[in-house]
Amino acid sequence: MTENTQRHPEHAGPHPASPADLPTQYAPAEVEEKLYEGWVARGYFEADPKSERPPYAIVIPPPNVTGSLHLGHAFQHTLMDALTRRRRMQGYEALWLPGMDHAGIATQNKVEQQLAEEGKSRQDLGREAFVERVWQWKEEYGGRILGQMRRLGDGVDWSRERFTMDRGLSRAVQTIFKRLYDDGLIYRAERIINWCPRCLTAISDIEVEYQEDSGELVSLRYGEGEETVVVATTRAETMLGDTAVAVHPDDARYRHLIGRQIKLPLTDRSIPVVADPHVDPEFGTGAVKVTPAHDPNDFEIGRRHDLPSLTVLDERGVITAHGPFEGLDRFEARAAIVHALRGQGRVVAEKRPYVHSVGHCSRCDTTVEPRLSMQWWVKVAPLAQAAGDAVRDGRTAIHPPEMASRYFDWVDNMHDWTISRQLWWGHRIPVWYGPDGEAVCVGPDEEPPGTEAEGWRQDPDVLDTWFSSGLWPFSTLGWPDETPDLAKFYPTSVLVTGYDIIFFWVARMMMFGTYVMDEVPFRSIALTGLVRDEHGKKMSKSFGNVVDPLDWMEAYGSDAVRFTLAGGANPGTDVPIGEDWVKASRNFANKIWNATRFALMNGATVTGPLPDAAEMSAADRWILSRLNEVVAETDRHYEDYQFARLSDVLYHFAWDEVFDWYVELSKTAFARGGRAAEVAGRVLGEVLDVMLRLLHPVIPFVTEELWTTLTDGESLVVAAWPADSGFRDAAAEGEIRTVQRAVTEVRRFRAEQGLQPGQKVPARLALAGTPLTAHEEAVRQLLRLQPEGDGFQATATLPVEGATVELDLSGAIDVEAERKRLTKDLAAAEKELKQTTAKLGNEGFLGKAPEQVVEKIRARRAAAESDITRLKDQLARLG
């Protein structure tokens, strides 16, 4: 069915020389690190851009330099590794490119916390020294996750590892910034942005997480006499920056006030009443306070009516220059202002607690403050249009297809993107300002227009982290230079990522890729769900359900963690995972190990061609037929990113069909010896060879250790992927299904009688004229049935699949006592049936009883009917 390996004998590594070298039990800790470092040392994961093989490329979603491996990483890395390993085995030049993101805000916060412990701040060090300190931190503490990726078995090309602030990627960032700037797609403007008073920087809309917070809704009376209007607010502190009250132009209640000035409480200012169609006359009082410097909707009203914008909160959320409230934190000021207004009788109504949606910084959970600020922006409309068209016209396919609507919802309604951050760690904006108001954007091969001594200074802000990571699919391959890697591997083949960062990252890469390369960054987007606990609950430190995957890998092996994660990976669907499931996957690895040891000890081999079908038993032809179908089914699921389905197919084929049935059926051939044993050994060797290849991308370690022993091949990493030979044998499959049904039926009866699985009982088999005839020896072995012998007494008779199985249970159970027990149980079941039937036939009962009570009675009757059928059958079998 396959060649044993794509041979590279000069790189051949050590592996067990004989079956005897396989320990009786699989010990992952003794195998995994040795195998992984051997793969890396032999260069198996390094891609060659000069190769004539077709390319297959995945760029890893770069984890933060501050991060460590969590279950979400382990989940997605398992899927990417499986895809890449399979394509490599299929003969592709496979590149899985690793790297890390500099994580601007998160990393700066880490180092600032470290400085705070020393009693210092970044301002104490100054910008240059602080950035140097961050680089030192990165070298010392950053990248822990890279070592953890090795533990998981990530088959990445370590020779191509990238960092979003390395020299090549910095050149790419500067190049695209200048190109966008020169094309008029980057501009600087003063607008309302999301501001984090803790991180002291602007953040984009997608970095704001909304939570239901408990606050207060206060209704305030502005003005005097006829010039009075009531407005409601949850942020009373911003009233100090109000520059108007707005009403709907058609609202008759306020028509007399439009254009007039009213007194703003607690200030010496009067503000106008303006008419604006944005106001909803049905909501609240139909009048809203307008604070252009501290609310995005108010900002737009202010622009339409040429209102001034008064900033009343500084960068830390502290009130500035407003009498008695100056210096108060925004939340302190809120309470103080409401108290002052209450004292003047201007609080008309108060509602607390008032639960409403409030934005929080996704990095530090601080309440975000809308703030008027001068920032750099990307004009996204043309970029988003191109990114949407690429999916609509099929150049990039989204899996599963139903998730495409989320993508379109975002790119079709995207607002201009705030890309400047008031940080020191990151890609500094390459714009210089001159002494006479000049602004010059500097490309990567250009010098600054002047020196600081001449009055020139560089913009102090850095770029949003997502700006540089949006270039990841092509900057990591060498762009803006025309490199062999770029020519070979771009566009990349697939992006595997969670549906939760469609907005953060996927759309950004699509925009930049289509803009810069005039080609999509990847042919497919495979969206995954999020990993949750076994009850489907989000993993959170506050819930106490966060799991460190390294703990599970230490306890059960990396293969067990990988197989569990892949087994839950339905496209776009969240993945529940619990320790018991990892234990079950560990048991599966052990089962593969034990079955392969058995096969090796019984002469399983991959040497020479398969025997002719005429020499094979029905069991041999059945398992080969099933094997080819499993190869085809596995391929279908891989192409559709159905990891859960392919894992399920391989699990049940290996455990249920190969181990539980074929291995057991082959024991009769091995016991018989001669040519039958040779044929069974060659077929079993073929099945294990192909099965281990199919399992390798998901569970690479245990399969590698077993396959190299079985085949004496170099490595599964460079072995050929199995192909469906087309061999099918429907007759053999039907014959073995008959055997399986018959054996299962007798096993069920044995269990019902309380017989132990290994307990032997005499039996007479009447199989003539049925497909079971050729399998009597195997049936007896599977069912622990001895020949009938002298004095045989048939105490139980079972008709199965057209045959008859008579059992002598006299020496195994007390038949008479068992008959009495079954008779007693039957009488109880018949009594229950009579009582429940009577109740359900009583119209008075049915008319008065609640529906749930009636349903319980119906369920009891159905159970009684089932019990009666079962018990009568058991009694009949006892004779």
Number of C-alpha atoms within 10 A of each C-alpha: 18 15 11 24 18 17 15 13 9 8 15 13 15 11 18 14 12 13 17 12 11 18 11 11 11 19 13 21 14 9 15 23 16 11 21 18 14 16 19 17 12 14 14 18 25 19 24 15 18 11 11 10 13 12 22 23 25 25 23 21 23 18 19 20 25 21 18 18 18 16 21 19 17 25 25 25 24 26 25 25 23 24 24 24 28 26 21 25 22 16 17 19 24 30 28 25 25 24 24 23 23 27 23 22 22 18 23 24 18 14 21 18 15 14 17 12 10 9 9 13 16 19 9 11 14 11 15 11 13 21 18 13 18 19 17 13 18 17 11 10 12 20 20 15 19 20 11 17 19 16 18 26 25 25 28 29 19 17 13 15 14 21 21 27 21 11 10 18 25 18 20 24 27 22 19 20 24 21 16 17 17 12 9 11 18 21 14 14 12 12 21 23 24 27 28 26 18 17 21 15 18 29 25 19 16 12 16 21 16 16 14 11 14 13 16 17 19 19 21 24 19 21 18 12 8 9 15 13 23 20 20 21 16 16 17 22 23 25 22 21 22 24 24 26 26 25 28 22 16 12 16 11 14 20 15 12 20 16 12 12 17 22 17 22 19 15 12 7 13 17 19 18 26 24 22 16 12 14 18 15 18 10 9 12 15 19 25 23 23 28 27 29 26 27 19 18 14 25 22 17 23 21 12 10 13 9 21 16 19 16 19 23 24 14 16 16 23 19 25 15 11 14 10 12 19 14 17 18 17 22 15 14 22 18 13 17 20 20 14 14 17 14 10 11 11 18 20 14 13 16 12 10 11 14 14 14 12 16 20 20 25 16 16 13 15 16 22 23 24 19 26 21 17 14 19 22 19 21 19 19 17 12 21 25 16 21 27 22 15 19 20 14 9 11 14 22 18 20 19 18 13 10 16 18 10 13 19 19 12 15 24 13 12 17 15 15 18 25 22 27 28 19 22 21 27 24 25 20 23 22 22 20 19 17 12 8 9 11 16 16 19 19 19 15 9 8 8 17 17 15 12 11 7 10 11 20 18 20 14 16 22 20 24 25 21 18 23 25 27 21 25 29 29 25 23 25 24 18 22 20 12 10 12 13 18 20 13 20 23 22 21 22 20 21 22 22 26 22 21 15 12 20 18 17 19 22 22 23 25 26 26 26 26 18 19 16 14 10 17 25 27 23 20 19 25 24 26 25 21 22 26 21 17 16 9 14 15 16 18 12 9 7 9 8 14 15 18 13 21 19 10 16 19 13 16 22 27 27 27 26 31 28 29 28 29 25 22 22 26 18 22 20 16 19 24 21 22 14 15 11 18 24 18 15 23 22 14 18 22 19 17 22 21 18 18 26 22 14 22 21 12 18 17 26 21 20 11 7 10 15 13 9 12 8 14 17 18 20 22 24 24 23 24 23 20 21 26 21 17 19 21 16 16 21 19 14 16 16 10 12 23 22 25 19 20 24 23 16 16 20 17 13 18 24 16 12 17 22 18 15 18 21 18 16 23 24 19 18 20 19 11 11 13 10 13 17 20 18 25 31 23 21 25 26 23 24 24 27 24 22 22 24 26 22 22 23 27 30 23 27 25 25 26 24 20 24 25 21 22 24 19 16 21 24 27 25 22 22 23 22 25 23 15 17 15 11 14 18 16 12 12 21 19 14 18 23 14 18 24 14 13 22 18 15 15 17 17 12 16 18 11 10 17 12 16 10 12 10 11 16 20 21 25 20 19 16 18 12 9 14 19 24 15 15 19 15 15 19 21 19 16 19 19 16 21 15 12 17 10 6 7 16 17 19 16 20 19 21 14 18 16 14 17 16 19 21 25 23 22 16 10 15 13 11 18 12 10 16 17 12 13 17 16 13 15 20 13 15 22 16 13 17 19 13 15 19 16 11 15 16 11 10 9 10 13 14 10 9 10 10 11 9 11 18 12 12 17 16 13 18 21 14 14 21 15 12 18 18 12 14 20 14 13 21 18 13 18 21 12
